[in-house]
Structures are given as C-alpha cells and as structure tokens.
Amino acid sequence: QERCIWCRQCENVCPNDTIQIVTDDQRNGEQYNLHIGQCIYCRLCEEVCPVDAIILTQNFEWTADTKDEFALDQEQLKNVPWYKDIDPLEAREPDRGSWVGEGEGEVDYQ
C-alpha cells in the first residue's frame, strides 16, 4: 500500500470491481477496498500496476461463511496474518504467471 500512487489503473482494469478506490475525507486522501470474494485472479491488476504495488501469491489462507466477509478495507487488511508480513517497499519481482507452471500452457493477454 505504501507503493501505491493512486493512479486507479487497477480499479479500471478489474473486470468485476474487486478493487474500489474511494476518497476518504477522514483520512485526508484516498483508500482502497478489496472485495476478495469477487476476485477471479485474472492478475490484470498486477500487470497494469506501474509501481508493482500489487503482487498476487498462492497464499489462500482465508475462509468465511459469506462473501461479504471477504470485503476488506485498508485497516482490516492489517489484521490478516499473511498480509501483515508483506513489506510493500521490499524490491522484488512479482511472480507474474509462475502459478501457471512449467509447460502447462500459455498466457495470452489482450
């Protein structure tokens, strides 16, 4: 989240409104809300981010009784165990497409 420059490209490219960026007057700026239950893991947000602020992994350690429980704001994300360990300023290459596996097909973006 510290890398985010609020360009809204992730919000615009998301095919099902998983990422919503809203103005928050109480925080004097913008914040994002993630509706994880809607995410189809197309990775378009990761591809379009100019500062690599979005990195998707295979850490699926989340369960809930309803889809509404997957809608998290920035403060709620701080309490998610795997999210707390992410250093957004750490320089690393995103694993763009490594989840597909070796020789299991091609990824085609249009």
C-alpha positions, 0 to 999 in steps of 0.5 A: 500500500505504501507503493501505491500512487493512486493512479486507479489503473487497477480499479479500471482494469478489474473486470468485476470491481474487486478493487474500489478506490474511494476518497476518504475525507477522514483520512485526508486522501484516498483508500482502497477496498478489496472485495476478495470474494469477487476476485477471479485472479485474472492478475490484470491488476498486477500487470497494469500496476506501474509501481508493482504495488500489487503482487498476487501469491498462492497464499489462500489462507482465508475462509468465511461463511459469506462473501461479504466477509471477504470485503476488506478495507485498508485497516482490516487488511492489517489484521490478516496474518499473511498480509501483515508480513508483506513489506510493500517497499521490499524490491522484488519481482512479482511472480507474474504467471509462475502459478501457471507452471512449467509447460502447462500452457500459455498466457495470452493477454489482450 
